[in-house]
Amino acid sequence: MGLADGDLYVSGSILSYQQANRIYQNFRAATVPSALQAGALWSCSADDKLHHQGTSELLEVFTEKTILTWENLLSNSGFGVWSQSDASKGLATITYDTGAKGAGSAPSVGDAIVGGTSGATAKLISYTIASGTWAGGDAAGVLTVGAVSHDFAFVDNEVLTFDGVETAAVNMPDSAVQVGLVQNGGFAAATTGWTAVNCTLASIAGGQVGNCLELTRTGGADQEAYSANMITVIGKIYKASIYVKSGTSGNEAFSFQVKATAHDGSNVAELSGTSSAAWVAYTITFEATTVVTILRINKLTATAGTMLFDEITCYEITPCCTAVDIVAMDGWFRTDTGDIYRQHNDGGTLTKDGSFYSLKLVPGPTGDYIVYPLSYSNAEWCQQFAGRTVTFGCWLKTSKASHARFRLSDSAGTSWSSYHTGGGAWEWIEVTRTIDSSATLFYVRIVGGAGNVDGSTIVYISQPMLIFGSSIGEGNYQPRQGEIIWLEKYILGNTLHALTGQSDKAMTDLNIEADSDGKLPKGCKSLFVYTGVKDSGSAASADYFALRASATEDVGYINSVGGKTNDSRNYYHNWQKCDQNGDVDYEIAASGAGTFDIDVFRYLGIQLN
Amino acid sequence: MIEIELNHREPRDETRQIAYVTMSGVDTYAFKFQVGNVPISLETDQEVQDHLNSREDEFHLFCLRKTYPGADPWDFQDPEKSDLENFQDWIEAGHKNKILMGEDEETGDPIYDYVVIENHVYAGTHPLRYPPSDEEISDALTYLDVVDKMDYEELKDYIANEVTTLAKARGYMIKLSQAFLALVKLVDSK
């Protein structure tokens, strides 16, 4: 029913947008309208307050604002969960020279890089040319790389190959900061950057790759070698690796420690083991707690002789998907030629205030995109949108015009957003579409155009939001509250999976982000954990593996094998609440020394805050 | 100084064997427990014994933890000391867990309380009896001849000595030990 100025309102009528707007025009005034009936509301343009005329001529003024919120229809909109991330997740910059085109022209975005000496691998994100040319064989500059394999150290003068075509050489002498964070982790010619305690150090042949570090005891119950200072960012996740082999002292106990601030500072992380006749790799994943971190190696006996170490690396790691497939962060997928990385919070530069992580899309030479959801053509997904108006919005950041935008698509057509201006700042962009009533598919696609190796075409994405409605508005993003994500692929715990021969262990903190190699985000609310444990003396002993949120809370998860046949494995899965940092504590009660095995430790799901 | 005596061993899997040991010197009594991660590559009893002896501190700490269930000595973590030394310091300081209770409202300083962890008798890990070897059975049968030749006083002393050894080995055997002593006294009174 239509209304005109002066009409009396009819109880039960519904106003159209135009009618509501007319009322707005009539009843938003700087002065109180005359002949106002009791119960009337009007908005005063002078004080921006809502006024109510009471029945006894009492006037009430309301100043509170109620912000309407909508449910975000996107899962994992914070880009925190990456259960199918690449195994290699290192980030690094490599100074290079003698860059040559070989049979190609110049390296392209997304090229796979291989170190000719070390065998280390990486993916090219961007690079600079400070001097020379690839055509002239003398290009020099800096490579920015991701998906770096942690096992081996890129070393000075090593030849790098780009997709098997172009070549360049690492130009990072042992006296300088190395690829990643460790100075001279490959010991190619010397022990520069490493300090000895109770021992002498030498670079000798016979390493895992080329030369290695030989530690020779000169005294003390144990001997130590520690790295130069590594500059780390508090809160970021790093992975350190080392190869160990027995020397002339035989198979002996050693430890590999991550130290805060100084070589004798507090332990950030530690692993221990016994050296053997063959080179064996060991890794630690940790969260930096200080701006200076040191790696320390310890030969833990007073036995005279040597112990050998090689390929000591430390990289910042972040989950990524760079393989030739469509795998992306949980709930999303991508084109198989584009590389995506999770970007850690940096206070609003490459991440946007309002979300801890952002997504870094590195388009390949022909352009790439990400899509939500995986199930975009399932009827149960499409039907909920049939005939409904939806709006998608997000923050984009890129340095190239007419390059980054997104679209809503159904089986009847597509609605494109405007492009990001390419000015390099974060811009909020939205697009609205009424989905076809017979839609058999519906998805959101965020697109980056052709990639450029100068880095200008990288697209950063933050706070995507899909709602039922016609407008979101900048600043109105919110993730799904208390969202539960069942991981597309289970994640093995670094610390506890396949941890055998354990004795009693008192409650110990487990950093979930580090333990999952960064695949799980900071600040989880709870975890769904699956374990399989056994004990060689369980028949006569109350043995168990337990989790709790914090020291002020009781055990919430317990896998008990007490009373079961000796070495009979018990499986159990359940939820465990996390502490305010998103971490948990774990405890082992074993029957004897080295009797308890944690054969299986998997994360199957999480609840986000 | 503790003593670790290998009693028995058996394979566990392709890489490990279980060693059943008696340990003494941790407290006023001896007890048995098992070590579940002895390398299978150690083929003789002596090699296994040497291996166990090299892990003396590890087992000592393990057994001390068992006698103080719930111990959480997070405030005794001197990096210059071993885990065993730090735990022994914690025991000597009163074996108390330091609990964070909250913060001082004015200063923001943490407020702690202390909870004493009681000492428990650790009765060991595995059943007292394990399958004896053929050699042990043969020795036992041979010794019957010796016992058969003992006079009354020798027999009484022998029973008392064996009962005392059993009592030291497993706390719950004290009742059985007392029964044997009562039997000896009964026989003695006849």
Interface residues (C-beta under 8 A of the other chain):
Chain A: D264 S266 N267 T500 G501 S503 D504 A506 M507 D535 S536 G537 A540 S541 A551 T552 D567 A590 S591 G592 A593 G594 T595 F596
Chain B: R12 R16 I18 F33 Q34 V35 G36 N37 V38 R55 E58 F59 F62 R65 K66 A71 D72 P79 I99 L100 T125 H126 P127
